[in-house]
Amino acid sequence: MTSPTLTLGSALLAFSPSLSLLLLFVSPKPQLLILAICSAFAYLMSALFSSALWWLFSLIPGSDDGWGALLALVLPSVLCQCIVRCGFVKMYFRVEDVIRRSVAKHEAETAAESNDNSGDHAETNALQLQLNDLSCSVASGAGYAFLHALFLYGTLLASESGEQYSSSNSTPRDGTLYQSSCTALPSLINGALISGMFSILDVLWMCSVFYGMRRRSMYFTYNNHTMAKSIIESMMFCNGLPDSLKGGNAALGLVVVTHLAASFSMAPNMKEEGCRISLPLLGAIVVLVGVLFVRGVRGHYLPQDQRRRIGGMRGEDGRDGGTSEHHVD
């Protein structure tokens, strides 16, 4: 059996990016917790769809060996996850709009019944502050990343913590599984590193999709401006992503391109000692995505209406001498 210390440390390494966000940031806020659960279900749906597409790809001759198998696994998975992410965010925007209109209507009726014309909509303001794009994208990314890590690493963790392996494709050493693709590290650690880095990417990708879909919903017009052209122009990131349709398209393009790159970075694992290439390559992609995202959306990630609302609430807190109960999540 694998050492309990190794098992615990590997589990923390794999799940800590998503669990830390869920426990410290998401769980205290019911709205964000519901959103995280819904995003986890969205990943489940993407896994179902990609499995169905993978089965169809597997029927093509030559798709069950080498690069054919890799393409059959990567392309449906990336395609389905991108579509499901965009669909999830678009659905969230619709629900958000319904909730805000419902709360505003309720407060208007309450004010009319009490003849209160003061214009104080504390409930609406508090709800809108909690439902800003930054909080919701991080919460959605955390829920999505946790279930992704559970699917990606949970089976290996459960089997290694309960059984001793011995097979022609593995080299057991003191009861711990080693694989030919990474003989220097136990499979638990290798898998934990991969799961942890993909968890970070899942959060960054979800934040990018929120940015992109919000700009597309705000600035989309029916013209000849193609998405491919805007992606090529904007992904230079010289001055960051513009707060426009072009910037939204570029953010979505960043998700597609880097997701493909991260998936194909695992290709060296098909060879002996492939982890010496795949792990540094995946780590470099994580750093690259983080830098491009922060550089691209710095100062204008939130839409203008949300920035004005948060600025107004901060101004009220200052005038109240810091006694206001409103806060920015």
N, C-alpha and C positions, 0 to 999 in steps of 0.2 A: 504493500500500500504506500501511497505517496505521503510524505511528511505533512502533518496537519499545519505546521508553520508555513510550508510552501504553498499549501492549498489556500490558507487564509490570506497570505500576502498576495498571491496571484489574483484572488477574487477581488481584493481591495484595489489592485492595480487596474483590473478590467472595468469595474463598476463605479469607481470613485468619481469620475467626471460627471456622470449622469446622476448618481445618488446624492452627491453633495449639493447639486442644484435642486434636486427634488426635495431634500430634507430641509435645507437652509433657506431656500428662496421660494419654492412653489407651495409646499405643504401648509404654511401659515395662512395662505390666501385661497379660499374656497374656489373662486372663479378660475384662478390659475391651475389649481389641482384638477378641476374638471377638464380644462383645456389640455393638460398633460395626458390625462387618461384618453381623451379623444385622439390625440396625436399618436399615442401608442397603438390604438386601434387602426389608425391610418397606416402605420407601418405593417400591421398584421395583414391588411388588405393588399398592400403592395407586395408582400411576400407571397400571398396567394396568387395574385395575378402573374407575378414573375415566374412562379413555379409552373403555371399553366403554359406560359409562353416558352419556358425552357423545355417542357415536354414536347411542344410542337417543333422547336428547333432540333431536338434530339432525333426526330424522325428523318432529318436531312442526312444523307450519306456523308460520312467523314466528320460529323459534328460530335462524335463521341470519343475523340482522341486528340491529344495535344492542343494546338491552337484552336481547332474547331470546337473542342469542349470549352475552352476558355471564353471564346466569343459567345457560345451558346449560354454560358452562365452570366457573363458580364453585361452584354447588351440588353437582354430583357430586364435584368435587375435594375440597371441604371435608368432605363426608359420608364419602367413602372414606378420606381421611387420618385422620379422627377414629376411625372404626371400626378401621382397621388399627393405629393407635397403641394403642388400648385392647386389641385382641387380642394385639398383640405384648407388651405389659406383662403381661397376664394369663398368657400362655404363659411368660414369663420367671419369674413367681412360681412356677409349677408346676415348672419346671426347677430353680430355686433350692432349692425344698423337697426335691426328689429328691437333689440334690447334697449338701445338708447332712445329710440322713438317711444317705446312703451313706458320707460321710466319718466321721460319728459312729459308725456301725456298724463301720466298719473300725478305728477307734481303740479301740472297746470290745473287739473281738476281739483286737487286739494287746495291750491291757492285760491281758486275761484269760489269754492265752498266757504272758505274762511275769510274771503275778501282781503287776502294778503297780496298786496301789489309790490312788495319789497324786491321781488326778483331774486330771492335767495333760493338757489337750487342746490343745496348741499349734497343731497343724495345723488343727483345727476353728476355733479362735479367729482364726487368721490369715486363713483363707478367709472367715469371716463378716465380718471387718473389711473386707476388700476388696470383698465383695459387699453393702455397705450401699447404701441407696436413693439417696443423694446421688451417690456415685461412678458407680453404674450408670445413673442417669438422665442425667447429664452425658455419659457415654460413648455412650449410645444416641442422645442428641440430636445429638452431634457427627457420628456416622456417618450419621444420617438427614439432617442439614443439609448434609453434604458432597455426597451424591448428589443431593439436591434442587437445590443450587447448580449442580452439574455439568449437570443436565438443563435448568435454567432459563437458564444463561449460557454453557455450554460451546459450543453451536452458534454463537452470535454471536461468541464469542471466536475460535473456529477459523476462521470464514469471514472475519472482519475482519483477521485476521493474515495471511491468505494471498491475498486477492483485493481488487480495487478495485471498489466498487459503483457502479452508475449505473442508476437506475430511476425510474419516474414517481412513486414514493412516497417517494423519498429525495432529499436534496440533498447530493451529494458536495462536500466542500471539502478540497482538498489531499489527496485519497485517503482521507479519513475519513468514515464514514457519519454523517449527521445525519438526524433525522426531524422531521416537522412537529409532533409532540407535544412536542418538546424541542429547539428550534433553538439554545439557548444552550449545550448540552452535547453532546459526541459520544455516540453511542448506546452505545459501550463503557462510558463512565463512568456514564451513566444506568442501564444494565443492571447494572453492578457495584454501584452503590448499592442497587438493589432486591434483588439477590441477597444482598449482605452483610446487609441488615436482615432479610430472611426467614430467613437462617441463624441469626441471634440469636434470632428468634422461634421457630424450630424447636427450639432447645435449651430455651428457657423453656417451650414447650408440652409437650415431652417430660417435663420435670421436673414440671410440673403434673399430667400424666397419671399419672406414678408416684405422686404424692401422692394423687390422687383414687382410683386403683384400689386402692392399699394400704388406704385407709380403707374403701372399699367391701368389700374382702375381709375386713377385721377386724370391721366393725360392721354389715354388711348383715343385715337381718332382713326377713322377709316380713310386711309390715304395710301400712297405707294411707298411709304417709309417701311422698308423691310426690316425684320428683326435681325437677320444676319448682318446687314450693313451696320446697324447700331451697335451690335456686339463687337464687331471688328474695330469700329471707331472708338468705342468707349473703354474697351478692355486694355487700352494702353495705360490707363490709370495715372496719366501725367498730373492731372489736377483733380483726381478723385472722380467718383461717379457723379454725373450731373443729376440734379433733382428734377428729372424729367422722364419722359417715356424712354428716351435713349438710355438713361441710366438704369431704369428698371429692366429693360431688355438685357443690358450688359450684366446686371446682377444675376439674372436667370442663366445667362450664358456661362458665367463663372461657375455656377453650380454644376451644370452639365459637363463642362470641360474638366473641371477638377475632380468630379466624381468618377469620370472615366479614367483619369490619370491615376487616382488612388486605387481603383479596382485593378487596373493593369499593372500597377506596381507590385501586386502579389504574384505576377507571372513567374519571377525568378524562383519561387518556392517549388516549382515543378522540377527543378534541378537540385543536385546535391549542394549543400551549403548555400542555398539560394537566399536564406534570410540575411546573409551578410550584405546583400544588395537591397532586398525588399524592405527591411526595417528602416535603414537610413533614408531610402527613397520615400517611404510613406511619411516618416517624420518630417522630411523636407517639404512635402506637400502640405502637411498640417501647418507648418510655419508660414508657408507661402500663402495659403488661404487666409490665415489669420491676419497677416500683414496687408494683403490686398483688400480684405473686407474692412479693416479699421481705417486704412488709408482712403478707401473709396467712399465710405459713408460718414466720415468724421464731420460732426457739426450739423448734419442734416438727415440723420437716419429717421427721426420722427417727422411726420408730415407737419406742415406749417400750423394747422389748426391745433394739433396736439402740443406743439411747442408753445403756442400762444396761451393755451389753457394752463400748461404747467407753469409758464412764466407768470401768468395772472395769479395762480394760487400761491406761488412763492411771494409775490408782491403783497397779497393779503396777509400771509403769515408774518411778513416784516412789519406791516402796519399794526398788526395785533400784538406786537411785542413778543412773538414766538409762542403765543398761547393757543393758536389755532390747532385743531385736531387733524386737519388735512395734511397729508403727506404724499410724496411722490414715490411710487413703488418702482 
